[in-house]
């Protein structure tokens, strides 16, 4: 056993010596050492290679600095503490498993600006709207409620027809409840019919019929025939011009009858064209809502002068054209230009007299994360001009701000005049499937013809936060909370709060 161990030890030592010699010696040196060893072997043991090697290594150790070694494997450093050799090769870079990258982009930095400024609104939409909405949807899905409601309100084997309940609430106005009856693919021809109806008492009635014919597979391309009648007593008027005050609120009743034909066509990415012709008639009557004064009361009290066209109703023929040019395709970053024009002709009291309304909006949009979180900046100008000298443009056909148009935080009909200028910064982000959140900040006002009397001191502020459906043709549903202020030279105090729930093109 002892002899076996001695033999093994000897073999190990010889292998180590041979390995060290092959590692340290160059090919020429190896041949010289081999010849020397053969010559020494012929002369005798006194000049053996082992003795020469030991003396050489002793001389080398004298030249070495403490803690260093010349005997190391390629790519490795000897551990002086006797541990295993460690690699000198640089560590491998951590792979990008999720594909998002680890670098910080300009978008990541810019995203913190709206995050900080809009954090209160984010908390509102996130914890008051989105999360309760998500919890409600999840609970409804677990209870199979969508299918139950779908089966209740939709009819037919393919559920292409049905009746849905509707509600419209705009604080400061009379609410309404009603229905929407629909029949898609009438006769299997790509033709959709819709019938709307709503009411809130005998003096608040509305009805409408829409016949939409799809021109191709894109639902946005359609030819639409529509007719509507609306009679309500709670319309608002605050006076004309940029200095009108919220305290001058008054009410009037209005019956509107409208019928027309429109065509919508989508082209070049998300650009679109809208053209329409039709006829509208307006008939004024005494309005009311609570203790609010009527327009006639405010006129008699000399709060403001009668607005143009107030002494009589009128009918007009209109033709409209709107063009939207959009550079965006898959990305949310790009520029957009919206141009619109309208020609109206009075056919009731002043036949042959007419006016034009025109304007545009230019905007730049930035997708901050590549996931449809879009920060946008835009500027809008609007104008209304008579075509003949002496023509009076009724106030309802002049430029208006508030409600469904620019300055959404203001009441519908809050501002009227011959022109307007508005700047907007907005942030849009996805909240749920087919549901987006929107925050807007707007500054602007109405002015005289061609922006006469323009003065930054007359600017007002409007802010709003809302949730709305997207990607659905036809009626868009929206929940909006907004505020409006008086002009800068009047103190810029917040004097109105608007809360709206309903369809953006509803009654």
N, C-alpha and C positions, 0 to 999 in steps of 0.2 A: 504494500500500500504506500509506504514511504517512497519507494522507488518510483512508483507511478506518479506521485505528486511531484517529485523532483523533475521527472521528465516533462511533465506538463508545464512546470514553472520555467524550465529551460526553453521550451518551445515558445512560450509567451514572451520571454525576454528577447529571444532572437527575432521574433516577429516585430516586436516594438522597436528594436535597434534597426532592423532592416527598413521599417516604415519611416522612422525618423531620418535615416540616411537618404532614402529615396525622396523624401519631402524637402530636405534641406539642400541637397546637392543638385547642381545642374548636371546635364548629360555629360559634359566634359570632365567635371569634377568626379562624377561617378566612375568614369573610365579610369581616371588617374588613381582613385582610391583602390579600384580593383587590381590594377597593375601593381600598386604598392603593396597590397595585401598578399598578392602572389609572390612578390619578391621577398617580403618579410617572412612568409611561410617557409621559403627555401633557406633563409638564414637562421631562423630559430625563434623561439618564443619571446626573447628579450625585446624585439621590436615589432610586437603584434599590433594590428590595427586598433584594437580596443584601447591599448595604452595611448596611442596617438590621438584617438578620438576624445578620450577623456581629457588629455592635456589641452586639446583645441577648445573643447567646451569650457574648460576652466578659464582659458584666456578670454573667451567671449563673455563669460559672466562678469569678468572684471570691468568690461566696457559697457555693460548694460546698466541702465538706471534702475533704481529700486522700483519694484511694482510693475516692471515691464517684462515682456517675453518676446523673443523673436520666433518662437515655435508656435504658430497658430494656423488653423485651417482657413482656407479662403472663405471670406464672408462671415467669419466668426471671431469673437474676441474671447480670450481666456479669462475666466473668472478667477481673480487672485485669491479669493477666499476658498478655492477648492471646489466651487460649485460647477455645474454644467456650463458649457460654453453658450453664450447668448449671441443672437444674430445681429449683425450690423446693417442688414438690409432694411430700408425704410418700411414702416407699417403700411399695409394695404389700405387704401381709401375705403371708407364705409360705403357700400353700394346704396344707390337711391332706390330703395325698394318700392315706395309709393308713387314715384314718378313726379313728385311736386318740386323737387330740387331743394337745396338748402340755401341758395343765394337770396339776398334781399333785393327786390326790385323797386323801382320808383313808385310803382302802383302800391306796393306794400307800405311805403312811407306815406304816400298821399292818402291812403285809406284811413290813417289815424286822424286826419283833419275832420272829416264828417263824423267819425266815431266819437270824437270828443265833443264837437259842437252839437251833435244830434243825439247824444246819449240819453237825455230825458225822453225824447220821442222814441228812441229805440226801446227803452224800458216799457213805454206805453204799448207799442205795437207788439213787443215780444211777449210780455207777461200779462197784458190785458186782452190782447187780440189773438196773437198767433198760438200761444200755448193752450189757452182755453178752446180755441177753434180746433186745434189738433186733437185735444182730449175729447172734444165733442164728436169729431169725425170718427175717431177710433172707437168710442163707445157706440156710436150709431152703426158702425160697420160690424162690431161684435154682436149687436142686437139685430143685425140684418135689416136695419131701418131703411137704408137707401133702396133696396129691392122692394120692400113693402110699399114705400112712397111711390117708387117708380111704377109699380103695378097699379097703384090707386089712381095716380094722376095721368098716366099714359095708357093709351088704348091700342087695340089692334095687335096682330101677331108679331109685328116688328116694332111696336111702340112708337110709331111715326106720327101719332096724333095724341092730343091730350089737353087737359085744362090745368093750369097752375095758378095758385093764389098769389097775389102781389100786394105790396105795401110800399107807400112812399111817405117818408117823414122828413120834413125840412123845418127845423125849429124856427119859430117866427112866422110860420105859415100854417094853413090848414092841412092836416095829413089826409091821406086817402087810402082806401083799400079797394081791391078789385081782382081782376082775373086776366090771364093771358091764355087764350085758346090757340093751339097750333096744329097744323096738318102739313107734315113734310112729305115731299115727293108725291104731290097730288097727281094721281094717274100715272105715277112712275116716270114723270117727265123732268125731274129736277126742279120742280116748282114748289115753293113753300108759301103757305098762307098763315097769317097771324091776325087774331082779333083781340084788341085790348078794350078793357072797360074798367072804369074806376069811379068812385063817388065818395063824398062825405057830406051827405045832406042834399036836399033838393036844389041848392044853389051852387053845388060843386059837382059837376058832371063832366065826364070825359069819355070819349070812345074813339077808336082808331082801327083801320084796316090796312094791312100791309100784304102785298102780293109780290114775292121775290122770285125771279127766274134766274137760275144760275147759268152763267155763260160758258163755264168750263169746270174742270175738277176743283179748282181753287174756290172755296166758298166766298172769298172776298170779291171775286168777279161776278157781278150780278146786275140785273136790270130790275128796278124796284118801282112799283106803283103804290102810292100811299094816299090815304085820306083820313083826316082827323077833325074832330070837333071838341073844343075845350071851353067850358064856362066855369069861371071861378071868381070869388069876390074878394080875394086877399092879395092882389098884386100890389107892389110897393112902388112909391115914387118919393124922392128926397129933394127934388129940385135939379136944375140944370147946372152944368159947369163943374170945374174942379174944386170949388169951395163949398159945395153942398154939404150939409151937416147931417149926421145920424139922428140928431134930435128933431129934424124936420120930417121924420117918417110920416107918410100918409098912405091911405089905402084907396084902391079903386077896383071896380069890377071890369072884367074883360071877357068877351066871347070871341074866340078865334076859330075860323073855319079855313082849313088848308087842304089842298089837293095838288099832287104833282107826280112827275115821273123823273127818276134819277138813275144814273148809271155809274157803277164803280168798277174800276179796272186797276189791277195791280201789275206793275211791270218793273224791270230792272231792279233786282234785289227786293227792297221793301218800299220802293217808290210807288206812288198811287195817283190816280186821277179820278176826280168826282165831278160830274156834270148833272145839273138838274134844271127843270123848268116847271112852273106851276102858278097857282093863283092863291092869294091869301086875303081874307077880309077881317077887319078888326072893328068891333063895336064896343064902345065904352058904356059903362053904367055904374051906378053908385056901389061902392064896395064897403066892406066892414070886416073887422077882426078885433074882438074885445073892445077896449076903450080908445083904440087908435083913431085919430081924426081922418077924415076923407080928404082927397085932393081938393075938392071944392071948398072944404073948411079952411084949408091952408091958403088957398087962393084968396078967399074972402078976408082972411086975417092978414093978408099981405106978407105972408111968410115967403112965398115965391110967386113968380108970375105964371100964368097958364102956359104949359108946355106946348110946343108947336103941334097942331093937329088935334088939340084936346077938345075943341068945340064940336067935332064931328068924327064919326068913324070913317073908314075909307077901305077901298079894295085896291089891290095892286097885282100886276103880273110880274113875275120875277124870272130871271135866268141866272144861274150860278155856275161858276167854274172854280175848282180848287185843285191845285197841283202840288204834290209833295215829292221832293227829290231827296233821296236818302242814299248815302254811300255805303251804308253798313250791309254786310251779308251774314256771315256766321258770327263775327265778333260784334260786341256791343259798342265798340269804339268807332266813331265816324262823325260826319257832319250831315245836317239835314236842313233843307230850305222848304218852307211851306208858303205858297202864294195863293191868294184867293181874290176873286172879283165877283161882283153881283150888279146886275142892272135891274132897277125897279121902275115900273111905270104906273102912275095913278090912273085908274080907269073909272073912278066913281065921281070925284068932284072936279078934277083938273085933268081931263083926258089929254094925252099928248105930252104932259109934263112928266119928267122922270129924274132919277138921280142914280148915282153909282156909289157902291161901297167896295173898298179894296184895301189890301194890306198884305203883310207877310211876317213870317217868323224865321229867323236864322239862328241855328243852334249848333253847339259842339258837344259831343257826348263821349264819355270816357268810361270804359269797362275796367274798373279798378282791379279786379281779381280774375277776369276771364270767366266769371260765373254769373254774368248778368247783374252785377252790382254796379249800377250806372250813375255816375255823377254828370249832370248836364248843366250847361249855361246857354241861355237864349235871350234874344231881344225881339220884341214885337212892336210893330207900328200899324195903326188902323186909321182909315179915313172915310168920310162920307161927303160927297160933293154933288150939288145940283147941276143938271145939264143945261138948264135954261135960266137966264137971269130972272129973278123974282120968284123962282120955285122955292117953296117951303118944304123942307124934309120933315115929316112927322117924327116926333121924338122916339117912337118905337123903332124907326129905321135909321136913327143915328147910331154912332158908335156907343156901345155899352160895355161896362166892366162889372164883374161880379157874377156869381151864380155858376153856370156851366162853362163860361169863357175864362179869359185871363182874370187874375185876382180872385181866385176861388174862395178865399176866406171872407169875402164881402157878400152881402145879401144879393140875390138876383135883382137887377134893376137899380143897383146902388148908385151908379154913375152914368150920366148921359152927356154927350157933346159931339162935336164934329170930328174929333180925332183923339188918338190916345197913344201913349208910349209906355211900355212895360218891360222891365228886365226881370229875369227869373233864374234862380238856382234851384235845382231839384235833385233828389236822390231817390232812385228806384231800386228795389231789391226783391227777390222772390221770397214769398212767405210760405206758400203751400202750392199744391198742384193747381195750376191755372189761377193762382191768386198772387198778386204783387202788393207790396207796400210802397207808399209814395210819400215823400216829404217835400214840400215846396216853400220857398221864400220868394216873395215878389215885391217889387217896388215900381210905382208908376202912378198915372192918373190920366184923366181926360183933359183935353184942351180945346181951343177954338179951331177954326178951319186951318188945315195944314200946320198944326201944332202951334198956332199963334197963342201968345201968352205963356209959352213954355217957360217954366221956372222950377229948378230943383227944390225950392222951398215948398212947392205945391205937391211934392210926391207924398204918396201914402204907402204904408206897408201892409202886406197881406201874408199870412202864414197858414199852412194847413198840413195835416197829416191824414192819410187815408189808406184804405185797403180796397182794391177793386179787382174784378175778374179780368183776365186777359186771354187772348187767343180764341175768343168765342164770337162768332158773327152775330150781328143783331144787337140786342139790348145788353149793355154792360152794367153790372151791379156794382155799387160803390157805397162804402161807409166813409164819411169824411167829417173831420172836426177842424174848424178854421177860426181865425180871428182877423179882424181888420182894424185899422187905426185911422185917425184924422190926419190931416196934412202936417208936414213938419212945422210950418209956421203957426199951426194951431195947437202945437204941443205933442203931436204924435201919440196921443193917448189911445189905448185900446178901447173902442166904443161899441164893438159888435162881436158876438160869438155865433158861429154858424155850425150846426150839427145836421148832417144830411145822411139819410139812409134810403136807397132806392136805385132806380135805373138812371143812368146819366142822360139818356134820351127818352126818359119817361115823361109823364104828364106833370 
